[in-house]
């Protein structure tokens, strides 16, 4: 049978139980369906976790059931579709084995966590059968056709570590698989790190707040964290003869009831970067919130128009990209979509002003302004490693320039796995790559697989104790040069026949900074930002650009656009397959017009239709 129970923090736990290998008998299938429907109907259940009994997930269908006269229409396929369609997140905790129909059940879940010793596969081909519950469709969608064909046609059992590299599972753990799955299932809306900071900022600005969480356990945790933050802020304010009223429920109310948002004027959603989840929440907000309410999404890169498409009021949807910690960092990147109204933009800007933040309005594109400009900067840093430099050398040059932290220390701090998942989602790495794709080229352009290779080796940065640097322990803060990485880089260059060369400080600085600046000129030309000073404000207040340098675009104007152009042309000629080094058409135009001062740059653009 499949046992149903309420787990921690309103997670429904469905445990497959049919010794010795939890085969999916008709009884188990019926119980699994009943458990799923109970969870879906229970308003107190916020997520579902499916696991197996006695350290095994499931070995698949019970073949004896094929000839049973008692089937009465119960089939695995529709039950897996029921899992997939669930409005509540469903997580599979895979221990021991997930084979055949067992793996198909896991594929129907929204997330999968596996024990490091778990094995997965479709062995039914060895007895002349193919996966019958749409595993032949779901597996290729998840990991790509070539890798899926190999698994389906060979019947081999793949270990969890390989499954992680393929993208078949989202996480691998060495112990407590079920607890890790429950923890992941508990991640939907509200008072995570970003949400706590946003609530604190609003209360400090004397704005009444309704703080929403998904369940009472997380609400209580969030409340304690917010109160601690507010107490600290209150002590600071009292020193300036100000008071902070945050114990009054009329000023700050914590709830798990979504319906209490029905009368708020403005909502700020702060869940993690998952488009499907954000669209689900905005669809719900659109139904619950009053017609005049503004709907804001805290996102660092996702498409505002796609999020707005889930609502009946796209004109009132806007991006509000807070920077962590939100109650400390001054920058607020405000992103308008295709349908966002001028009133909504003005409201978001007024909110930034009330919060005493620096609000900058920008257009909707991947990464917006800040992260979009950061991409070529980090890309060049990695290319420099390929060609002969080391992480500590690159970081040192940029820290000497004035950054508080170089690109590789920054990457280790943020976690290399974050970018890795994004690249897998974009089809730049992993099993979805077409067979025969060159290791160092994507879409005809240069690509470095170095960060992907580090992730495949389990080097995610500070969280694992190893990344571009080594640390004293997992979660450690002290970065030390890693001989393993130096040797790895040497072997990598040999494998790809790259001649190691000495790279001086000037080239390191120029290739990183000028590629970032070059992207800024493209952003201005596209109308994503209304002026170079906006880019400078974003980088000084949100990305650690040294203030005494005046921001990237101001810096470019002080050293002279002809110099920036000449150096970009030089590096682009040396690396013709790197678009980020090819000089912006707008930069070329400004140089041709005699290198005008920064305040005149925008007069040389034909005005595009935008809302800035």
C-alpha positions, 0 to 999 in steps of 0.5 A, a space after each residue: 500500500 501507499 501510506 499517507 501522513 502529514 509531515 513537518 510543516 504541512 507536507 503530505 508524506 506518501 510512502 510506497 510500501 510493498 516489501 521487499 522492493 515496493 513494487 507498484 501493485 494494484 493495491 499500491 497504485 490505488 493507495 497512491 492515487 487516494 493519497 494524492 487526492 487527499 493531499 490536493 483536497 486538504 487546504 492545510 497541505 502545502 506540498 507533497 513528498 513521495 518516498 519508499 519504505 525501508 530504504 528503497 523507492 520502487 522497483 517498478 510495476 508488479 508484473 503479476 498485475 498485468 494478468 489480474 482480472 481486478 484491474 478495473 481501469 487502474 493504471 500507472 500513467 494517469 496516476 503519474 499525470 495526476 502527480 504532474 498536474 498537482 498545484 502543490 509541489 511534489 518532491 520524490 525522495 529516492 533511496 535505493 532504487 527507482 526502476 521502471 515504473 518507479 522511475 516514471 513516478 519520480 519523473 512525474 514529480 516536480 523535483 527529485 532528491 536522491 541518496 548518493 548510493 541510489 540507482 535509477 533506470 528502465 530495465 524493462 527493455 531486457 524483457 522486451 518491454 518499453 516504459 509504459 507510463 510516458 517515461 519515454 516522453 518525460 525522460 527526454 524532456 528532462 535530460 535530452 534525447 541522446 542521454 534518454 535513448 541510452 538509458 531506455 534502450 540499454 536498461 542500465 542502472 545509472 548511479 545518483 551522481 551520474 543522474 545529477 550530471 544529466 539533470 535527472 535529479 535536482 540534488 544528491 545527499 549522503 544522508 537524510 534523504 527524506 528530510 532533505 526532500 521535505 525541506 525542499 518541499 517546504 521552500 512556495 512564498 514569503 519570509 525567506 532571507 529576501 522576504 525578511 529584508 523586504 518586510 523590515 524595509 517596509 516597516 522601517 518606512 512606516 508602511 503597514 505590512 501583511 507578511 504571508 508565509 505558507 505554514 505556521 512553522 515557517 511563519 513563526 520562524 520568519 516572525 522571529 527573524 523579522 522581529 530580531 532584524 527590527 529590534 536591531 534597526 530600532 536600536 539604531 534609530 533610537 540613537 537618532 531620536 527616532 522610534 520604530 513601531 513594529 509590535 502593533 498588529 495594525 502595522 505588521 501582521 503575520 499570516 498564512 491566509 492568502 485571502 488576507 491580501 484581498 485589500 492590500 494596495 501593493 504586493 511584493 512576491 519574493 519566492 525563489 527564481 522559478 518561472 512556473 512557481 511565480 506564474 502560479 502565485 501571480 495567477 492566484 494574486 490576480 484573483 484574490 487582490 482588489 482590482 487596483 492593487 499593484 503586483 510586484 515580483 522580486 526577480 533578478 533575471 526572469 521575464 516580466 511579461 511572462 509573469 504578467 501573462 498569468 494575470 488579468 492585469 498585466 498593466 499593474 505588474 512590475 519587477 522590483 529587484 531588491 538586492 540582498 540583504 534587502 534592508 541594507 542594500 540601497 539599490 532597487 532595480 525597477 523593471 517594466 514590462 510591455 503592458 506595465 502602465 506609467 502609473 505602476 512605474 511611478 508607484 514603484 519609484 515612489 515606493 523606492 523613495 519612501 524606502 530610502 532606496 535608489 530606484 532605477 527604472 529599466 526595461 525588460 530583458 534577460 538579466 535586466 541591466 546589472 546582471 546583463 552587464 555582469 555576464 561578459 565580465 565574468 565570462 572574460 574572467 573565465 576565458 583568462 583562466 583558459 589562456 593561462 591566468 589563475 583565479 587569484 591573479 584575476 581577482 587581485 587585479 580587480 580588487 586592486 582596481 577597487 572592487 571589494 571582491 573579485 569575480 571568482 571569490 564572488 562566484 564561490 560566495 554565490 555558489 557555482 551551482 546557481 549558474 550551472 542550473 541556469 546554463 543547463 536550463 538554457 541548453 548550454 551544457 548537460 545532456 540536452 546538448 546535441 551530440 558532437 557539440 564542440 566542448 568550447 563552442 556554443 551557437 558558433 561562439 566561444 564557450 568555456 565549460 570550466 565552471 560546468 566541469 567544476 560543478 560536475 566535480 562537486 565544487 560549488 564554492 564556499 557551501 562545499 568547501 571547494 570551488 575556484 578556491 579551497 576553504 577550511 571546511 564546507 561553509 568556510 569563508 577563507 579562500 586559499 589558492 588550490 593546487 588541485 585547481 591549478 593542476 586541473 587548469 593545466 590538464 584542461 589546457 593540454 586537453 584542448 591544445 591551448 598554449 599557456 601564456 603570461 597574461 599581464 594585469 593590464 589585459 586582465 583589467 581591460 578585458 573584464 571591464 571593457 566587455 562590461 562597459 561594451 554591454 552597457 553601450 548596447 543596453 543604452 542603444 536598445 533603450 533598456 536604460 534611459 541614460 549612462 548615469 542610470 547604469 553607473 548608479 546601478 553598479 555603484 549601489 548594487 554591484 560593488 563598483 568602486 565609488 571613486 571610479 564614478 561608475 563604469 560608463 563615467 569611467 569609460 568617459 574619463 579614460 576616453 572612448 577612443 581608448 576603450 574602442 581601440 582595446 576592444 578592437 584589439 581583443 576582438 581581433 584576437 578572439 573573433 568568436 567572442 561577441 562580448 568583445 566586438 565593439 558596440 555600434 553605439 560606441 563606434 558612433 560616439 567615437 566617430 562623432 568626436 568622443 562627446 561628453 557623457 551628458 551628450 551621448 543619448 542625443 546621438 541615438 534615435 529615440 526609441 519608444 519606451 516608458 522611461 
